[in-house]
Amino acid sequence: MAALPLDWQTADSQFQLAATTEPSPEKAFDREWALALLASVIERLRAECAVENSERWFEVLKPFLTVGKSAIPHFEAAAELGISEGAVRTAVHRLRRRYREVLRDEIAQTLSDPANVAEEMQALFSAFSQ
């Protein structure tokens, strides 16, 4: 059996560094909950689009939900869908609005008092800023 070297002089500082770089269990849980909730919202939107036979539109426009407004050029999506940039902007606006509605609904389903949705949304977004 190989001996395990123990460096008592640096162990204390190594463990302190590890403790400060990793999120607390509560923060890690909050982040995982937020990611799961957002994935659920995306899946609901995908299912809605499937019912409307617009899965392709959803797949092309979905990146606009998760990045900044100017991160993806609208002309690329317009060319891929064969529509104008204005139509893409309108479709993205509607998809974002529906995304917010579904997100609020998903959060409300987890609460005993739906009046607390705004507070929970703040908690959801703060989970990503930590």
CNS distance restraints for C-alpha pairs under 8 A (distance, minus, plus):
assign (resid   6 and name CA) (resid  11 and name CA) 7.96 0.50 0.50
assign (resid   7 and name CA) (resid  11 and name CA) 5.92 0.50 0.50
assign (resid   8 and name CA) (resid  12 and name CA) 7.26 0.50 0.50
assign (resid  10 and name CA) (resid  14 and name CA) 6.16 0.50 0.50
assign (resid  11 and name CA) (resid  15 and name CA) 6.16 0.50 0.50
assign (resid  12 and name CA) (resid  16 and name CA) 6.28 0.50 0.50
assign (resid  13 and name CA) (resid  17 and name CA) 6.15 0.50 0.50
assign (resid  14 and name CA) (resid  18 and name CA) 6.28 0.50 0.50
assign (resid  15 and name CA) (resid  19 and name CA) 6.12 0.50 0.50
assign (resid  16 and name CA) (resid  20 and name CA) 6.34 0.50 0.50
assign (resid  17 and name CA) (resid  21 and name CA) 6.31 0.50 0.50
assign (resid  18 and name CA) (resid  22 and name CA) 6.28 0.50 0.50
assign (resid  19 and name CA) (resid  23 and name CA) 8.00 0.50 0.50
assign (resid  23 and name CA) (resid  27 and name CA) 5.82 0.50 0.50
assign (resid  23 and name CA) (resid  28 and name CA) 5.84 0.50 0.50
assign (resid  24 and name CA) (resid  28 and name CA) 6.13 0.50 0.50
assign (resid  25 and name CA) (resid  29 and name CA) 6.01 0.50 0.50
assign (resid  26 and name CA) (resid  30 and name CA) 6.15 0.50 0.50
assign (resid  27 and name CA) (resid  31 and name CA) 6.14 0.50 0.50
assign (resid  27 and name CA) (resid 127 and name CA) 6.78 0.50 0.50
assign (resid  27 and name CA) (resid 130 and name CA) 7.55 0.50 0.50
assign (resid  28 and name CA) (resid  32 and name CA) 6.21 0.50 0.50
assign (resid  29 and name CA) (resid  33 and name CA) 6.04 0.50 0.50
assign (resid  30 and name CA) (resid  34 and name CA) 6.11 0.50 0.50
assign (resid  30 and name CA) (resid 124 and name CA) 7.50 0.50 0.50
assign (resid  30 and name CA) (resid 127 and name CA) 5.80 0.50 0.50
assign (resid  31 and name CA) (resid  35 and name CA) 6.19 0.50 0.50
assign (resid  31 and name CA) (resid 124 and name CA) 7.80 0.50 0.50
assign (resid  31 and name CA) (resid 127 and name CA) 5.02 0.50 0.50
assign (resid  31 and name CA) (resid 128 and name CA) 6.36 0.50 0.50
assign (resid  32 and name CA) (resid  36 and name CA) 6.12 0.50 0.50
assign (resid  33 and name CA) (resid  37 and name CA) 6.08 0.50 0.50
assign (resid  34 and name CA) (resid  38 and name CA) 6.16 0.50 0.50
assign (resid  34 and name CA) (resid 124 and name CA) 5.64 0.50 0.50
assign (resid  34 and name CA) (resid 125 and name CA) 7.89 0.50 0.50
assign (resid  34 and name CA) (resid 127 and name CA) 6.96 0.50 0.50
assign (resid  35 and name CA) (resid  39 and name CA) 6.12 0.50 0.50
assign (resid  36 and name CA) (resid  40 and name CA) 6.20 0.50 0.50
assign (resid  37 and name CA) (resid  41 and name CA) 6.34 0.50 0.50
assign (resid  37 and name CA) (resid 103 and name CA) 7.94 0.50 0.50
assign (resid  37 and name CA) (resid 106 and name CA) 7.35 0.50 0.50
assign (resid  37 and name CA) (resid 107 and name CA) 7.92 0.50 0.50
assign (resid  38 and name CA) (resid  42 and name CA) 6.27 0.50 0.50
assign (resid  38 and name CA) (resid 103 and name CA) 7.32 0.50 0.50
assign (resid  39 and name CA) (resid  43 and name CA) 6.22 0.50 0.50
assign (resid  40 and name CA) (resid  44 and name CA) 6.23 0.50 0.50
assign (resid  41 and name CA) (resid  45 and name CA) 6.29 0.50 0.50
assign (resid  41 and name CA) (resid  99 and name CA) 7.06 0.50 0.50
assign (resid  41 and name CA) (resid 102 and name CA) 6.14 0.50 0.50
assign (resid  41 and name CA) (resid 103 and name CA) 5.90 0.50 0.50
assign (resid  41 and name CA) (resid 106 and name CA) 7.13 0.50 0.50
assign (resid  42 and name CA) (resid  46 and name CA) 6.11 0.50 0.50
assign (resid  42 and name CA) (resid  99 and name CA) 7.73 0.50 0.50
assign (resid  43 and name CA) (resid  47 and name CA) 6.13 0.50 0.50
assign (resid  44 and name CA) (resid  48 and name CA) 6.19 0.50 0.50
assign (resid  44 and name CA) (resid 102 and name CA) 7.69 0.50 0.50
assign (resid  45 and name CA) (resid  49 and name CA) 6.18 0.50 0.50
assign (resid  45 and name CA) (resid  98 and name CA) 7.95 0.50 0.50
assign (resid  45 and name CA) (resid  99 and name CA) 7.17 0.50 0.50
assign (resid  45 and name CA) (resid 102 and name CA) 7.80 0.50 0.50
assign (resid  46 and name CA) (resid  50 and name CA) 6.15 0.50 0.50
assign (resid  46 and name CA) (resid  55 and name CA) 6.76 0.50 0.50
assign (resid  46 and name CA) (resid  58 and name CA) 6.69 0.50 0.50
assign (resid  47 and name CA) (resid  51 and name CA) 6.39 0.50 0.50
assign (resid  48 and name CA) (resid  52 and name CA) 6.53 0.50 0.50
assign (resid  49 and name CA) (resid  53 and name CA) 6.05 0.50 0.50
assign (resid  49 and name CA) (resid  54 and name CA) 4.97 0.50 0.50
assign (resid  49 and name CA) (resid  55 and name CA) 5.31 0.50 0.50
assign (resid  49 and name CA) (resid  58 and name CA) 6.58 0.50 0.50
assign (resid  50 and name CA) (resid  54 and name CA) 5.84 0.50 0.50
assign (resid  50 and name CA) (resid  55 and name CA) 5.16 0.50 0.50
assign (resid  54 and name CA) (resid  58 and name CA) 6.36 0.50 0.50
assign (resid  55 and name CA) (resid  59 and name CA) 6.24 0.50 0.50
assign (resid  56 and name CA) (resid  60 and name CA) 6.28 0.50 0.50
assign (resid  57 and name CA) (resid  61 and name CA) 5.98 0.50 0.50
assign (resid  57 and name CA) (resid  81 and name CA) 7.09 0.50 0.50
assign (resid  58 and name CA) (resid  62 and name CA) 5.52 0.50 0.50
assign (resid  59 and name CA) (resid  63 and name CA) 7.78 0.50 0.50
assign (resid  60 and name CA) (resid  77 and name CA) 6.38 0.50 0.50
assign (resid  60 and name CA) (resid  80 and name CA) 7.77 0.50 0.50
assign (resid  60 and name CA) (resid  81 and name CA) 7.79 0.50 0.50
assign (resid  61 and name CA) (resid  65 and name CA) 7.53 0.50 0.50
assign (resid  61 and name CA) (resid  77 and name CA) 7.14 0.50 0.50
assign (resid  61 and name CA) (resid  91 and name CA) 7.98 0.50 0.50
assign (resid  61 and name CA) (resid  92 and name CA) 6.47 0.50 0.50
assign (resid  61 and name CA) (resid  95 and name CA) 8.00 0.50 0.50
assign (resid  62 and name CA) (resid  66 and name CA) 7.45 0.50 0.50
assign (resid  63 and name CA) (resid  67 and name CA) 6.42 0.50 0.50
assign (resid  63 and name CA) (resid  72 and name CA) 7.99 0.50 0.50
assign (resid  64 and name CA) (resid  68 and name CA) 7.24 0.50 0.50
assign (resid  64 and name CA) (resid  69 and name CA) 6.92 0.50 0.50
assign (resid  64 and name CA) (resid  72 and name CA) 7.10 0.50 0.50
assign (resid  64 and name CA) (resid  92 and name CA) 6.80 0.50 0.50
assign (resid  65 and name CA) (resid  95 and name CA) 7.82 0.50 0.50
assign (resid  65 and name CA) (resid  96 and name CA) 6.22 0.50 0.50
assign (resid  65 and name CA) (resid  99 and name CA) 7.83 0.50 0.50
assign (resid  67 and name CA) (resid  71 and name CA) 6.23 0.50 0.50
assign (resid  67 and name CA) (resid  72 and name CA) 7.79 0.50 0.50
assign (resid  68 and name CA) (resid  72 and name CA) 7.84 0.50 0.50
assign (resid  72 and name CA) (resid  76 and name CA) 7.79 0.50 0.50
assign (resid  73 and name CA) (resid  77 and name CA) 7.33 0.50 0.50
assign (resid  74 and name CA) (resid  78 and name CA) 6.14 0.50 0.50
assign (resid  74 and name CA) (resid  85 and name CA) 5.75 0.50 0.50
assign (resid  74 and name CA) (resid  88 and name CA) 6.48 0.50 0.50
assign (resid  74 and name CA) (resid  89 and name CA) 6.97 0.50 0.50
assign (resid  75 and name CA) (resid  79 and name CA) 6.05 0.50 0.50
assign (resid  75 and name CA) (resid  84 and name CA) 7.68 0.50 0.50
assign (resid  75 and name CA) (resid  85 and name CA) 5.47 0.50 0.50
assign (resid  76 and name CA) (resid  80 and name CA) 6.24 0.50 0.50
assign (resid  77 and name CA) (resid  81 and name CA) 6.09 0.50 0.50
assign (resid  77 and name CA) (resid  85 and name CA) 7.83 0.50 0.50
assign (resid  77 and name CA) (resid  88 and name CA) 6.92 0.50 0.50
assign (resid  78 and name CA) (resid  82 and name CA) 5.66 0.50 0.50
assign (resid  78 and name CA) (resid  83 and name CA) 4.97 0.50 0.50
assign (resid  78 and name CA) (resid  84 and name CA) 5.44 0.50 0.50
assign (resid  78 and name CA) (resid  85 and name CA) 5.31 0.50 0.50
assign (resid  78 and name CA) (resid  87 and name CA) 7.70 0.50 0.50
assign (resid  78 and name CA) (resid  88 and name CA) 5.90 0.50 0.50
assign (resid  79 and name CA) (resid  83 and name CA) 6.56 0.50 0.50
assign (resid  79 and name CA) (resid  84 and name CA) 7.71 0.50 0.50
assign (resid  83 and name CA) (resid  87 and name CA) 6.35 0.50 0.50
assign (resid  83 and name CA) (resid  88 and name CA) 7.09 0.50 0.50
assign (resid  84 and name CA) (resid  88 and name CA) 6.44 0.50 0.50
assign (resid  85 and name CA) (resid  89 and name CA) 6.18 0.50 0.50
assign (resid  86 and name CA) (resid  90 and name CA) 6.23 0.50 0.50
assign (resid  87 and name CA) (resid  91 and name CA) 6.09 0.50 0.50
assign (resid  88 and name CA) (resid  92 and name CA) 5.98 0.50 0.50
assign (resid  89 and name CA) (resid  93 and name CA) 6.10 0.50 0.50
assign (resid  90 and name CA) (resid  94 and name CA) 6.24 0.50 0.50
assign (resid  91 and name CA) (resid  95 and name CA) 6.05 0.50 0.50
assign (resid  92 and name CA) (resid  96 and name CA) 6.04 0.50 0.50
assign (resid  93 and name CA) (resid  97 and name CA) 6.18 0.50 0.50
assign (resid  94 and name CA) (resid  98 and name CA) 6.14 0.50 0.50
assign (resid  95 and name CA) (resid  99 and name CA) 5.99 0.50 0.50
assign (resid  96 and name CA) (resid 100 and name CA) 6.27 0.50 0.50
assign (resid  97 and name CA) (resid 101 and name CA) 6.37 0.50 0.50
assign (resid  98 and name CA) (resid 102 and name CA) 6.11 0.50 0.50
assign (resid  99 and name CA) (resid 103 and name CA) 6.00 0.50 0.50
assign (resid 100 and name CA) (resid 104 and name CA) 6.08 0.50 0.50
assign (resid 101 and name CA) (resid 105 and name CA) 6.21 0.50 0.50
assign (resid 102 and name CA) (resid 106 and name CA) 6.04 0.50 0.50
assign (resid 103 and name CA) (resid 107 and name CA) 6.17 0.50 0.50
assign (resid 104 and name CA) (resid 108 and name CA) 6.04 0.50 0.50
assign (resid 104 and name CA) (resid 117 and name CA) 6.63 0.50 0.50
assign (resid 104 and name CA) (resid 121 and name CA) 7.67 0.50 0.50
assign (resid 105 and name CA) (resid 109 and name CA) 6.27 0.50 0.50
assign (resid 106 and name CA) (resid 110 and name CA) 6.93 0.50 0.50
assign (resid 107 and name CA) (resid 111 and name CA) 6.86 0.50 0.50
assign (resid 107 and name CA) (resid 117 and name CA) 6.35 0.50 0.50
assign (resid 107 and name CA) (resid 120 and name CA) 7.13 0.50 0.50
assign (resid 107 and name CA) (resid 121 and name CA) 7.49 0.50 0.50
assign (resid 108 and name CA) (resid 113 and name CA) 7.68 0.50 0.50
assign (resid 108 and name CA) (resid 114 and name CA) 5.06 0.50 0.50
assign (resid 108 and name CA) (resid 116 and name CA) 7.83 0.50 0.50
assign (resid 108 and name CA) (resid 117 and name CA) 5.80 0.50 0.50
assign (resid 109 and name CA) (resid 114 and name CA) 7.69 0.50 0.50
assign (resid 111 and name CA) (resid 116 and name CA) 7.39 0.50 0.50
assign (resid 111 and name CA) (resid 117 and name CA) 7.73 0.50 0.50
assign (resid 116 and name CA) (resid 120 and name CA) 6.29 0.50 0.50
assign (resid 117 and name CA) (resid 121 and name CA) 6.08 0.50 0.50
assign (resid 118 and name CA) (resid 122 and name CA) 6.36 0.50 0.50
assign (resid 119 and name CA) (resid 123 and name CA) 6.43 0.50 0.50
assign (resid 120 and name CA) (resid 124 and name CA) 6.06 0.50 0.50
assign (resid 121 and name CA) (resid 125 and name CA) 6.28 0.50 0.50
assign (resid 122 and name CA) (resid 126 and name CA) 6.06 0.50 0.50
assign (resid 123 and name CA) (resid 127 and name CA) 6.24 0.50 0.50
assign (resid 124 and name CA) (resid 128 and name CA) 7.37 0.50 0.50
assign (resid 125 and name CA) (resid 129 and name CA) 6.91 0.50 0.50
assign (resid 126 and name CA) (resid 130 and name CA) 6.65 0.50 0.50
